[in-house]
Each structure stands twice: as structure tokens, then as C-alpha cells.
Amino acid sequence: MDRLLRTASRKRRGLNATKFAFDLDVKLLDHIVLPARSSTSDEPENASHDRVLVVVWKRGGRMASTRGVPVTNSQAVFNERLSLLSTLYQDPKTQQYQEKKCTISVKEQLSDTRFRTVAQTVLDLRQYANHRKEPQILELSLNTGSDRTNISAKVRWC
């Protein structure tokens, strides 16, 4: 264990650490086409009535998620803000931050404790660690090819 801690600190040696608070404003998931719940289901493939979606933002062991939102007319309206704190490490010579990947997933809630991932994308947080104060609007195409969500990203320094 002690060896592991020394390796981690050596990896950061000579880099400048900056803590950021990343905010994601999840607005709308549109053009939703969900797969059938099971192969034995009589439900048509694009049926989305009585189906609930959750947006999950994950970075390492940290996670933020929206409340469950029902799909109505192929849309799910969230209007929620998700926030995560993360430390980015910058090389003082190149002024570049090290890569910091996170995932944004759309999950269908199957029961109180069961979820199925229906779409997912990977973002690199260093792209959003700029010194501008206005939010960046992201329109993400998630991996199903049919889902789109409008998310605005805002960064603050801690």
C-alpha cells in the first residue's frame, strides 16, 4: 500500500494541481427511441410510455444523477444541475492539463434498484477547464444514435 501511495505522488510531481467544480445543466432528452424491455415483450420497439430515464454523470468513484423522469411524446425534460469536484493537473511547461475522463449515461429505470444503460458518452474534463465564466452549451449525441440531450457546462474554481 505504501508503495502505491509513493507511485501516485511521483506521478503528480512537478505538476500544478487546480481544483475545479464542474456543473452540468441537464435540460432535455429528445427523439427518444427505447429498445423493447425484453425479447418476450409484446411492446413495440419504440414504445416509451410509462418508462423512466435517469442521467448519470460519473468520474472515478464520484457520481451525480438526476431524478427519474418519465418519457412523454419521445421526450424527457430534466431541467436539473449536476455538480462534481475534480482536481486537474497542469504541466507548467506546456500549460496543458492531464486527461480526466468522465462518462455521461442515460439509464432506464427498470425497478427501484435496477437500471439499464440505453446511451452513454465519454468526455474529457480538461476540455472544459478554461478560464471563461460563461457556460459552454454542449449538444451530445449519445451512442444509440437517436438520443440527443442539451447540456450546458459551467466551470468554477474552488
mmCIF file of the C-alpha atoms, coordinates in Angstrom:
data_MODEL
# 
_entry.id   MODEL 
# 
loop_
_atom_site.group_PDB 
_atom_site.id 
_atom_site.type_symbol 
_atom_site.label_atom_id 
_atom_site.label_alt_id 
_atom_site.label_comp_id 
_atom_site.label_asym_id 
_atom_site.label_entity_id 
_atom_site.label_seq_id 
_atom_site.pdbx_PDB_ins_code 
_atom_site.Cartn_x 
_atom_site.Cartn_y 
_atom_site.Cartn_z 
_atom_site.occupancy 
_atom_site.B_iso_or_equiv 
_atom_site.pdbx_formal_charge 
_atom_site.auth_seq_id 
_atom_site.auth_comp_id 
_atom_site.auth_asym_id 
_atom_site.auth_atom_id 
_atom_site.pdbx_PDB_model_num 
ATOM 1   C CA . MET A 1 1   ? 0.000   0.000   0.000   1.00 0.00 ? 1   MET A CA 1 
ATOM 2   C CA . ASP A 1 2   ? 2.798   2.421   0.883   1.00 0.00 ? 2   ASP A CA 1 
ATOM 3   C CA . ARG A 1 3   ? 4.432   1.712   -2.491  1.00 0.00 ? 3   ARG A CA 1 
ATOM 4   C CA . LEU A 1 4   ? 1.179   2.545   -4.275  1.00 0.00 ? 4   LEU A CA 1 
ATOM 5   C CA . LEU A 1 5   ? 0.927   5.921   -2.499  1.00 0.00 ? 5   LEU A CA 1 
ATOM 6   C CA . ARG A 1 6   ? 4.509   6.814   -3.423  1.00 0.00 ? 6   ARG A CA 1 
ATOM 7   C CA . THR A 1 7   ? 3.849   5.938   -7.082  1.00 0.00 ? 7   THR A CA 1 
ATOM 8   C CA . ALA A 1 8   ? 0.758   8.143   -7.158  1.00 0.00 ? 8   ALA A CA 1 
ATOM 9   C CA . SER A 1 9   ? 2.610   11.119  -5.652  1.00 0.00 ? 9   SER A CA 1 
ATOM 10  C CA . ARG A 1 10  ? 5.511   10.686  -8.094  1.00 0.00 ? 10  ARG A CA 1 
ATOM 11  C CA . LYS A 1 11  ? 3.056   10.813  -10.989 1.00 0.00 ? 11  LYS A CA 1 
ATOM 12  C CA . ARG A 1 12  ? 1.932   14.303  -9.894  1.00 0.00 ? 12  ARG A CA 1 
ATOM 13  C CA . ARG A 1 13  ? 5.399   15.638  -9.059  1.00 0.00 ? 13  ARG A CA 1 
ATOM 14  C CA . GLY A 1 14  ? 6.153   18.853  -10.929 1.00 0.00 ? 14  GLY A CA 1 
ATOM 15  C CA . LEU A 1 15  ? 2.540   19.433  -11.938 1.00 0.00 ? 15  LEU A CA 1 
ATOM 16  C CA . ASN A 1 16  ? 0.275   22.226  -10.745 1.00 0.00 ? 16  ASN A CA 1 
ATOM 17  C CA . ALA A 1 17  ? -2.947  20.989  -9.138  1.00 0.00 ? 17  ALA A CA 1 
ATOM 18  C CA . THR A 1 18  ? -6.131  23.028  -9.566  1.00 0.00 ? 18  THR A CA 1 
ATOM 19  C CA . LYS A 1 19  ? -9.468  22.012  -8.094  1.00 0.00 ? 19  LYS A CA 1 
ATOM 20  C CA . PHE A 1 20  ? -12.495 22.677  -10.297 1.00 0.00 ? 20  PHE A CA 1 
ATOM 21  C CA . ALA A 1 21  ? -16.232 22.443  -9.712  1.00 0.00 ? 21  ALA A CA 1 
ATOM 22  C CA . PHE A 1 22  ? -17.921 21.248  -12.885 1.00 0.00 ? 22  PHE A CA 1 
ATOM 23  C CA . ASP A 1 23  ? -21.647 21.873  -13.281 1.00 0.00 ? 23  ASP A CA 1 
ATOM 24  C CA . LEU A 1 24  ? -23.799 20.173  -15.892 1.00 0.00 ? 24  LEU A CA 1 
ATOM 25  C CA . ASP A 1 25  ? -27.255 21.578  -16.543 1.00 0.00 ? 25  ASP A CA 1 
ATOM 26  C CA . VAL A 1 26  ? -29.270 18.717  -18.000 1.00 0.00 ? 26  VAL A CA 1 
ATOM 27  C CA . LYS A 1 27  ? -32.218 20.176  -19.901 1.00 0.00 ? 27  LYS A CA 1 
ATOM 28  C CA . LEU A 1 28  ? -33.860 17.805  -22.352 1.00 0.00 ? 28  LEU A CA 1 
ATOM 29  C CA . LEU A 1 29  ? -33.505 14.373  -23.867 1.00 0.00 ? 29  LEU A CA 1 
ATOM 30  C CA . ASP A 1 30  ? -35.283 14.347  -27.204 1.00 0.00 ? 30  ASP A CA 1 
ATOM 31  C CA . HIS A 1 31  ? -36.109 11.960  -30.082 1.00 0.00 ? 31  HIS A CA 1 
ATOM 32  C CA . ILE A 1 32  ? -36.113 9.019   -27.697 1.00 0.00 ? 32  ILE A CA 1 
ATOM 33  C CA . VAL A 1 33  ? -36.437 5.559   -29.169 1.00 0.00 ? 33  VAL A CA 1 
ATOM 34  C CA . LEU A 1 34  ? -36.051 2.941   -26.455 1.00 0.00 ? 34  LEU A CA 1 
ATOM 35  C CA . PRO A 1 35  ? -35.493 -0.758  -27.129 1.00 0.00 ? 35  PRO A CA 1 
ATOM 36  C CA . ALA A 1 36  ? -38.149 -3.214  -26.025 1.00 0.00 ? 36  ALA A CA 1 
ATOM 37  C CA . ARG A 1 37  ? -37.812 -4.190  -22.372 1.00 0.00 ? 37  ARG A CA 1 
ATOM 38  C CA . SER A 1 38  ? -37.339 -7.894  -23.139 1.00 0.00 ? 38  SER A CA 1 
ATOM 39  C CA . SER A 1 39  ? -37.390 -10.240 -26.095 1.00 0.00 ? 39  SER A CA 1 
ATOM 40  C CA . THR A 1 40  ? -40.686 -11.735 -24.860 1.00 0.00 ? 40  THR A CA 1 
ATOM 41  C CA . SER A 1 41  ? -42.398 -8.365  -24.514 1.00 0.00 ? 41  SER A CA 1 
ATOM 42  C CA . ASP A 1 42  ? -45.338 -7.553  -26.806 1.00 0.00 ? 42  ASP A CA 1 
ATOM 43  C CA . GLU A 1 43  ? -44.450 -3.883  -26.575 1.00 0.00 ? 43  GLU A CA 1 
ATOM 44  C CA . PRO A 1 44  ? -43.342 -2.251  -29.862 1.00 0.00 ? 44  PRO A CA 1 
ATOM 45  C CA . GLU A 1 45  ? -39.658 -1.329  -30.046 1.00 0.00 ? 45  GLU A CA 1 
ATOM 46  C CA . ASN A 1 46  ? -40.241 2.444   -29.893 1.00 0.00 ? 46  ASN A CA 1 
ATOM 47  C CA . ALA A 1 47  ? -42.876 2.341   -27.143 1.00 0.00 ? 47  ALA A CA 1 
ATOM 48  C CA . SER A 1 48  ? -41.823 4.712   -24.384 1.00 0.00 ? 48  SER A CA 1 
ATOM 49  C CA . HIS A 1 49  ? -44.955 5.208   -22.280 1.00 0.00 ? 49  HIS A CA 1 
ATOM 50  C CA . ASP A 1 50  ? -44.529 4.579   -18.555 1.00 0.00 ? 50  ASP A CA 1 
ATOM 51  C CA . ARG A 1 51  ? -40.757 4.473   -18.965 1.00 0.00 ? 51  ARG A CA 1 
ATOM 52  C CA . VAL A 1 52  ? -38.468 6.481   -16.701 1.00 0.00 ? 52  VAL A CA 1 
ATOM 53  C CA . LEU A 1 53  ? -34.996 7.774   -17.561 1.00 0.00 ? 53  LEU A CA 1 
ATOM 54  C CA . VAL A 1 54  ? -32.128 8.999   -15.370 1.00 0.00 ? 54  VAL A CA 1 
ATOM 55  C CA . VAL A 1 55  ? -28.971 10.862  -16.460 1.00 0.00 ? 55  VAL A CA 1 
ATOM 56  C CA . VAL A 1 56  ? -25.855 9.756   -14.562 1.00 0.00 ? 56  VAL A CA 1 
ATOM 57  C CA . TRP A 1 57  ? -22.550 11.637  -14.584 1.00 0.00 ? 57  TRP A CA 1 
ATOM 58  C CA . LYS A 1 58  ? -19.629 9.595   -13.275 1.00 0.00 ? 58  LYS A CA 1 
ATOM 59  C CA . ARG A 1 59  ? -15.951 10.326  -12.679 1.00 0.00 ? 59  ARG A CA 1 
ATOM 60  C CA . GLY A 1 60  ? -13.979 7.600   -10.897 1.00 0.00 ? 60  GLY A CA 1 
ATOM 61  C CA . GLY A 1 61  ? -15.830 6.794   -7.677  1.00 0.00 ? 61  GLY A CA 1 
ATOM 62  C CA . ARG A 1 62  ? -17.846 10.029  -7.768  1.00 0.00 ? 62  ARG A CA 1 
ATOM 63  C CA . MET A 1 63  ? -21.312 10.146  -9.234  1.00 0.00 ? 63  MET A CA 1 
ATOM 64  C CA . ALA A 1 64  ? -24.143 12.634  -9.686  1.00 0.00 ? 64  ALA A CA 1 
ATOM 65  C CA . SER A 1 65  ? -27.548 11.777  -11.132 1.00 0.00 ? 65  SER A CA 1 
ATOM 66  C CA . THR A 1 66  ? -30.872 13.358  -11.989 1.00 0.00 ? 66  THR A CA 1 
ATOM 67  C CA . ARG A 1 67  ? -34.171 12.238  -10.582 1.00 0.00 ? 67  ARG A CA 1 
ATOM 68  C CA . GLY A 1 68  ? -36.147 9.746   -12.658 1.00 0.00 ? 68  GLY A CA 1 
ATOM 69  C CA . VAL A 1 69  ? -38.134 11.479  -15.407 1.00 0.00 ? 69  VAL A CA 1 
ATOM 70  C CA . PRO A 1 70  ? -40.951 9.842   -17.403 1.00 0.00 ? 70  PRO A CA 1 
ATOM 71  C CA . VAL A 1 71  ? -40.725 9.786   -21.194 1.00 0.00 ? 71  VAL A CA 1 
ATOM 72  C CA . THR A 1 72  ? -43.600 11.718  -22.768 1.00 0.00 ? 72  THR A CA 1 
ATOM 73  C CA . ASN A 1 73  ? -44.007 12.182  -26.532 1.00 0.00 ? 73  ASN A CA 1 
ATOM 74  C CA . SER A 1 74  ? -40.447 10.888  -27.102 1.00 0.00 ? 74  SER A CA 1 
ATOM 75  C CA . GLN A 1 75  ? -39.016 13.494  -24.702 1.00 0.00 ? 75  GLN A CA 1 
ATOM 76  C CA . ALA A 1 76  ? -37.747 13.575  -21.140 1.00 0.00 ? 76  ALA A CA 1 
ATOM 77  C CA . VAL A 1 77  ? -37.482 17.072  -19.606 1.00 0.00 ? 77  VAL A CA 1 
ATOM 78  C CA . PHE A 1 78  ? -34.995 17.216  -16.714 1.00 0.00 ? 78  PHE A CA 1 
ATOM 79  C CA . ASN A 1 79  ? -34.041 20.865  -16.002 1.00 0.00 ? 79  ASN A CA 1 
ATOM 80  C CA . GLU A 1 80  ? -31.545 19.787  -13.329 1.00 0.00 ? 80  GLU A CA 1 
ATOM 81  C CA . ARG A 1 81  ? -27.987 20.731  -12.403 1.00 0.00 ? 81  ARG A CA 1 
ATOM 82  C CA . LEU A 1 82  ? -25.394 18.070  -11.626 1.00 0.00 ? 82  LEU A CA 1 
ATOM 83  C CA . SER A 1 83  ? -22.112 19.036  -9.931  1.00 0.00 ? 83  SER A CA 1 
ATOM 84  C CA . LEU A 1 84  ? -18.792 17.272  -9.415  1.00 0.00 ? 84  LEU A CA 1 
ATOM 85  C CA . LEU A 1 85  ? -15.492 18.437  -7.923  1.00 0.00 ? 85  LEU A CA 1 
ATOM 86  C CA . SER A 1 86  ? -12.305 17.313  -9.626  1.00 0.00 ? 86  SER A CA 1 
ATOM 87  C CA . THR A 1 87  ? -8.607  18.153  -9.397  1.00 0.00 ? 87  THR A CA 1 
ATOM 88  C CA . LEU A 1 88  ? -6.864  18.693  -12.720 1.00 0.00 ? 88  LEU A CA 1 
ATOM 89  C CA . TYR A 1 89  ? -3.086  18.605  -13.028 1.00 0.00 ? 89  TYR A CA 1 
ATOM 90  C CA . GLN A 1 90  ? -1.327  21.050  -15.342 1.00 0.00 ? 90  GLN A CA 1 
ATOM 91  C CA . ASP A 1 91  ? 2.166   20.767  -16.764 1.00 0.00 ? 91  ASP A CA 1 
ATOM 92  C CA . PRO A 1 92  ? 3.775   24.173  -16.054 1.00 0.00 ? 92  PRO A CA 1 
ATOM 93  C CA . LYS A 1 93  ? 5.951   23.931  -19.179 1.00 0.00 ? 93  LYS A CA 1 
ATOM 94  C CA . THR A 1 94  ? 3.208   23.194  -21.720 1.00 0.00 ? 94  THR A CA 1 
ATOM 95  C CA . GLN A 1 95  ? 0.288   24.742  -19.766 1.00 0.00 ? 95  GLN A CA 1 
ATOM 96  C CA . GLN A 1 96  ? -1.737  21.633  -20.711 1.00 0.00 ? 96  GLN A CA 1 
ATOM 97  C CA . TYR A 1 97  ? -3.940  19.750  -18.256 1.00 0.00 ? 97  TYR A CA 1 
ATOM 98  C CA . GLN A 1 98  ? -3.684  15.980  -17.973 1.00 0.00 ? 98  GLN A CA 1 
ATOM 99  C CA . GLU A 1 99  ? -6.541  13.920  -19.340 1.00 0.00 ? 99  GLU A CA 1 
ATOM 100 C CA . LYS A 1 100 ? -9.508  13.486  -16.966 1.00 0.00 ? 100 LYS A CA 1 
ATOM 101 C CA . LYS A 1 101 ? -12.237 11.258  -18.427 1.00 0.00 ? 101 LYS A CA 1 
ATOM 102 C CA . CYS A 1 102 ? -15.820 11.040  -17.219 1.00 0.00 ? 102 CYS A CA 1 
ATOM 103 C CA . THR A 1 103 ? -18.971 9.387   -18.538 1.00 0.00 ? 103 THR A CA 1 
ATOM 104 C CA . ILE A 1 104 ? -22.484 10.674  -19.034 1.00 0.00 ? 104 ILE A CA 1 
ATOM 105 C CA . SER A 1 105 ? -25.031 7.872   -19.249 1.00 0.00 ? 105 SER A CA 1 
ATOM 106 C CA . VAL A 1 106 ? -28.757 7.733   -19.853 1.00 0.00 ? 106 VAL A CA 1 
ATOM 107 C CA . LYS A 1 107 ? -30.280 4.867   -17.926 1.00 0.00 ? 107 LYS A CA 1 
ATOM 108 C CA . GLU A 1 108 ? -33.746 3.428   -17.976 1.00 0.00 ? 108 GLU A CA 1 
ATOM 109 C CA . GLN A 1 109 ? -35.118 2.707   -14.512 1.00 0.00 ? 109 GLN A CA 1 
ATOM 110 C CA . LEU A 1 110 ? -36.433 -0.864  -14.524 1.00 0.00 ? 110 LEU A CA 1 
ATOM 111 C CA . SER A 1 111 ? -37.276 -1.021  -10.799 1.00 0.00 ? 111 SER A CA 1 
ATOM 112 C CA . ASP A 1 112 ? -36.350 0.835   -7.604  1.00 0.00 ? 112 ASP A CA 1 
ATOM 113 C CA . THR A 1 113 ? -32.849 -0.651  -7.705  1.00 0.00 ? 113 THR A CA 1 
ATOM 114 C CA . ARG A 1 114 ? -32.327 -1.839  -11.310 1.00 0.00 ? 114 ARG A CA 1 
ATOM 115 C CA . PHE A 1 115 ? -31.227 0.322   -14.230 1.00 0.00 ? 115 PHE A CA 1 
ATOM 116 C CA . ARG A 1 116 ? -30.288 -0.388  -17.845 1.00 0.00 ? 116 ARG A CA 1 
ATOM 117 C CA . THR A 1 117 ? -27.875 1.849   -19.766 1.00 0.00 ? 117 THR A CA 1 
ATOM 118 C CA . VAL A 1 118 ? -29.508 2.942   -23.020 1.00 0.00 ? 118 VAL A CA 1 
ATOM 119 C CA . ALA A 1 119 ? -26.929 5.547   -24.101 1.00 0.00 ? 119 ALA A CA 1 
ATOM 120 C CA . GLN A 1 120 ? -23.511 6.734   -22.993 1.00 0.00 ? 120 GLN A CA 1 
ATOM 121 C CA . THR A 1 121 ? -20.758 9.146   -23.974 1.00 0.00 ? 121 THR A CA 1 
ATOM 122 C CA . VAL A 1 122 ? -17.268 9.869   -22.634 1.00 0.00 ? 122 VAL A CA 1 
ATOM 123 C CA . LEU A 1 123 ? -16.000 13.419  -22.035 1.00 0.00 ? 123 LEU A CA 1 
ATOM 124 C CA . ASP A 1 124 ? -12.560 14.720  -21.150 1.00 0.00 ? 124 ASP A CA 1 
ATOM 125 C CA . LEU A 1 125 ? -12.993 17.328  -18.393 1.00 0.00 ? 125 LEU A CA 1 
ATOM 126 C CA . ARG A 1 126 ? -9.788  19.149  -19.349 1.00 0.00 ? 126 ARG A CA 1 
ATOM 127 C CA . GLN A 1 127 ? -11.605 20.471  -22.442 1.00 0.00 ? 127 GLN A CA 1 
ATOM 128 C CA . TYR A 1 128 ? -13.937 22.426  -20.146 1.00 0.00 ? 128 TYR A CA 1 
ATOM 129 C CA . ALA A 1 129 ? -11.326 23.691  -17.676 1.00 0.00 ? 129 ALA A CA 1 
ATOM 130 C CA . ASN A 1 130 ? -10.946 27.060  -19.327 1.00 0.00 ? 130 ASN A CA 1 
ATOM 131 C CA . HIS A 1 131 ? -10.906 30.460  -17.746 1.00 0.00 ? 131 HIS A CA 1 
ATOM 132 C CA . ARG A 1 132 ? -14.152 31.693  -19.296 1.00 0.00 ? 132 ARG A CA 1 
ATOM 133 C CA . LYS A 1 133 ? -17.033 32.423  -16.976 1.00 0.00 ? 133 LYS A CA 1 
ATOM 134 C CA . GLU A 1 134 ? -19.892 31.845  -19.418 1.00 0.00 ? 134 GLU A CA 1 
ATOM 135 C CA . PRO A 1 135 ? -21.220 28.285  -19.719 1.00 0.00 ? 135 PRO A CA 1 
ATOM 136 C CA . GLN A 1 136 ? -20.451 26.173  -22.755 1.00 0.00 ? 136 GLN A CA 1 
ATOM 137 C CA . ILE A 1 137 ? -23.513 24.625  -24.372 1.00 0.00 ? 137 ILE A CA 1 
ATOM 138 C CA . LEU A 1 138 ? -22.986 21.027  -25.387 1.00 0.00 ? 138 LEU A CA 1 
ATOM 139 C CA . GLU A 1 139 ? -25.296 19.054  -27.605 1.00 0.00 ? 139 GLU A CA 1 
ATOM 140 C CA . LEU A 1 140 ? -24.293 15.456  -27.185 1.00 0.00 ? 140 LEU A CA 1 
ATOM 141 C CA . SER A 1 141 ? -25.184 12.560  -29.424 1.00 0.00 ? 141 SER A CA 1 
ATOM 142 C CA . LEU A 1 142 ? -25.205 9.531   -27.223 1.00 0.00 ? 142 LEU A CA 1 
ATOM 143 C CA . ASN A 1 143 ? -24.243 6.105   -28.519 1.00 0.00 ? 143 ASN A CA 1 
ATOM 144 C CA . THR A 1 144 ? -27.737 4.929   -29.525 1.00 0.00 ? 144 THR A CA 1 
ATOM 145 C CA . GLY A 1 145 ? -27.689 7.332   -32.463 1.00 0.00 ? 145 GLY A CA 1 
ATOM 146 C CA . SER A 1 146 ? -31.235 8.517   -31.774 1.00 0.00 ? 146 SER A CA 1 
ATOM 147 C CA . ASP A 1 147 ? -30.951 10.276  -28.412 1.00 0.00 ? 147 ASP A CA 1 
ATOM 148 C CA . ARG A 1 148 ? -29.822 13.873  -28.027 1.00 0.00 ? 148 ARG A CA 1 
ATOM 149 C CA . THR A 1 149 ? -29.578 15.936  -24.909 1.00 0.00 ? 149 THR A CA 1 
ATOM 150 C CA . ASN A 1 150 ? -28.769 19.594  -24.386 1.00 0.00 ? 150 ASN A CA 1 
ATOM 151 C CA . ILE A 1 151 ? -26.322 20.102  -21.564 1.00 0.00 ? 151 ILE A CA 1 
ATOM 152 C CA . SER A 1 152 ? -24.635 23.335  -20.576 1.00 0.00 ? 152 SER A CA 1 
ATOM 153 C CA . ALA A 1 153 ? -21.303 23.000  -18.815 1.00 0.00 ? 153 ALA A CA 1 
ATOM 154 C CA . LYS A 1 154 ? -20.089 25.602  -16.339 1.00 0.00 ? 154 LYS A CA 1 
ATOM 155 C CA . VAL A 1 155 ? -16.753 25.502  -14.526 1.00 0.00 ? 155 VAL A CA 1 
ATOM 156 C CA . ARG A 1 156 ? -15.766 27.233  -11.269 1.00 0.00 ? 156 ARG A CA 1 
ATOM 157 C CA . TRP A 1 157 ? -12.522 27.215  -9.360  1.00 0.00 ? 157 TRP A CA 1 
ATOM 158 C CA . CYS A 1 158 ? -12.550 26.086  -5.730  1.00 0.00 ? 158 CYS A CA 1 
# 
